[in-house]
Amino acid sequence: MPPIQQRTGSEWTPDSAGGCHIYYPPYEPQKTATWGRNPQLFLKVPQRTKNAKITLARCEKSWRQKIVKDPVGCMLGFYLLKLVYDQHKQVVISRDILVYETTFSASHEIALNVPLDAGFYTILPCTYDPGKCGEFVVYVSTEDEELTMELSSRPFAIE
């Protein structure tokens, strides 16, 4: 049986193209930090899975010229964080709650195959440098026929 898959699209805009974690404290002052501005997608895993596949992809045609001008800055990667809220019920973005991260790649697609415990996660897609705008898609799949993971552009309520 083929993997069960969900997908959702989003984009980096001038306001949300925050770059990778080096644009966040302690590497960057809080006042000028941009990593936390990246678009956030949310993943619900109802039970432990031995092999979840998370893929970040972008359309080659629309990114080709940007990559020619800045191949390092346009590298693609993402972070998988536990979904945590602060006292103001805002989603927390911090390396302290990092579960997994990809390396950054100059390709148009990067994937992570990992076991995941039941729970809620934040997927933080990034380009290496801030200010790299364009569309992307995130796919989530598992070969576990008994499991349906849920991918959303809105945070899940956690109790």
C-alpha positions as CSV (number, residue, x, y, z in Angstrom):
1,M,0.0,0.0,0.0
2,P,1.4,3.5,-0.8
3,P,2.2,5.9,2.0
4,I,-0.7,8.0,3.4
5,Q,0.1,11.6,2.6
6,Q,-1.1,15.1,3.4
7,R,0.2,18.3,2.0
8,T,-0.2,22.0,2.5
9,G,1.2,25.0,0.7
10,S,2.5,28.3,2.0
11,E,5.0,31.0,1.1
12,W,7.8,33.1,2.4
13,T,6.8,36.8,2.0
14,P,8.9,39.9,2.8
15,D,7.4,39.8,6.3
16,S,7.8,36.0,6.9
17,A,11.1,35.1,5.1
18,G,13.1,34.8,8.3
19,G,16.0,32.6,7.4
20,C,17.6,29.9,9.5
21,H,18.3,29.7,13.3
22,I,21.4,31.8,13.0
23,Y,19.1,34.7,12.7
24,Y,17.8,34.2,16.2
25,P,19.3,34.6,19.7
26,P,22.0,33.9,20.8
27,Y,23.4,34.5,17.4
28,E,21.3,37.6,16.7
29,P,20.0,40.2,19.1
30,Q,16.3,39.6,19.9
31,K,15.4,43.0,18.5
32,T,16.7,42.1,15.0
33,A,16.0,38.3,15.1
34,T,14.0,37.0,12.1
35,W,14.0,33.1,12.4
36,G,10.7,33.1,14.4
37,R,8.9,35.0,11.6
38,N,9.0,32.0,9.2
39,P,5.7,30.4,8.2
40,Q,4.6,27.8,10.7
41,L,2.8,24.6,9.9
42,F,1.4,22.2,12.5
43,L,1.4,18.5,12.8
44,K,-0.7,16.2,14.9
45,V,0.5,12.7,15.4
46,P,-2.2,10.6,17.3
47,Q,0.1,7.7,18.1
48,R,3.8,6.8,17.8
49,T,5.1,6.1,14.3
50,K,8.3,4.4,13.4
51,N,8.7,6.2,10.1
52,A,7.2,9.6,9.4
53,K,8.4,11.4,6.3
54,I,8.3,15.2,6.2
55,T,9.2,16.8,2.9
56,L,9.7,20.5,2.1
57,A,9.6,21.3,-1.7
58,R,9.5,24.3,-3.9
59,C,8.8,24.8,-7.6
60,E,12.1,24.8,-9.6
61,K,10.9,27.2,-12.2
62,S,9.9,30.0,-9.9
63,W,13.1,29.7,-7.8
64,R,15.7,29.1,-10.6
65,Q,16.8,32.8,-11.0
66,K,16.9,33.4,-7.2
67,I,19.2,30.4,-6.7
68,V,21.5,31.5,-9.6
69,K,21.9,34.9,-7.8
70,D,22.3,33.5,-4.3
71,P,22.7,29.7,-4.1
72,V,23.7,29.7,-0.4
73,G,21.0,32.1,0.8
74,C,18.3,30.2,-1.1
75,M,19.2,26.8,0.5
76,L,16.2,25.0,1.9
77,G,15.7,23.3,5.2
78,F,13.3,23.0,8.1
79,Y,13.0,22.5,11.8
80,L,10.6,20.2,13.7
81,L,9.7,21.6,17.1
82,K,7.4,20.4,19.9
83,L,4.2,22.6,19.7
84,V,4.4,24.7,22.9
85,Y,2.5,27.9,23.9
86,D,3.7,30.7,26.1
87,Q,1.7,32.3,28.8
88,H,0.0,34.6,26.2
89,K,-1.0,31.5,24.2
90,Q,1.4,32.3,21.4
91,V,3.3,29.5,19.7
92,V,6.9,29.3,21.0
93,I,9.8,29.1,18.5
94,S,13.0,28.1,20.2
95,R,15.9,25.7,19.6
96,D,15.2,24.5,23.2
97,I,12.2,22.6,21.9
98,L,13.8,21.3,18.8
99,V,13.0,17.6,17.9
100,Y,14.7,17.3,14.5
101,E,16.2,19.5,11.9
102,T,17.4,19.0,8.3
103,T,20.6,20.1,6.9
104,F,20.2,23.0,4.4
105,S,20.4,22.0,0.7
106,A,20.6,23.8,-2.6
107,S,18.1,21.3,-4.0
108,H,14.3,22.0,-4.5
109,E,13.3,19.3,-2.0
110,I,14.5,18.1,1.3
111,A,13.0,15.3,3.4
112,L,13.4,13.9,6.9
113,N,12.5,10.3,7.7
114,V,12.1,10.0,11.5
115,P,10.2,8.2,14.3
116,L,7.7,10.5,16.0
117,D,6.1,10.1,19.4
118,A,2.4,10.9,19.7
119,G,1.9,14.6,20.1
120,F,1.8,18.0,18.5
121,Y,4.6,19.6,16.5
122,T,5.5,22.8,14.7
123,I,7.2,22.6,11.3
124,L,9.3,25.7,10.5
125,P,10.3,25.8,6.9
126,C,13.2,28.1,6.1
127,T,15.7,29.3,3.6
128,Y,19.2,29.8,4.8
129,D,19.1,33.6,4.6
130,P,16.2,35.9,5.4
131,G,14.4,37.8,2.6
132,K,14.2,34.9,0.1
133,C,10.5,35.0,-0.9
134,G,8.5,32.4,-2.8
135,E,6.1,29.5,-2.5
136,F,6.7,26.1,-1.0
137,V,4.8,22.9,-0.1
138,V,5.1,20.6,2.9
139,Y,4.2,16.9,2.6
140,V,3.8,14.5,5.5
141,S,3.4,10.8,5.1
142,T,3.7,7.4,6.8
143,E,3.6,3.9,5.7
144,D,1.7,3.0,8.9
145,E,-1.8,2.1,7.6
146,E,-3.4,2.5,11.0
147,L,-2.1,6.1,11.5
148,T,-3.4,9.3,10.0
149,M,-1.3,12.3,10.8
150,E,-3.0,15.7,10.5
151,L,-1.2,18.7,8.9
152,S,-2.6,22.2,9.3
153,S,-1.7,25.8,8.8
154,R,-3.4,26.6,12.1
155,P,-2.1,25.6,15.5
156,F,-3.9,22.8,17.3
157,A,-5.5,23.4,20.7
158,I,-3.5,21.5,23.4
159,E,-4.8,20.7,26.8
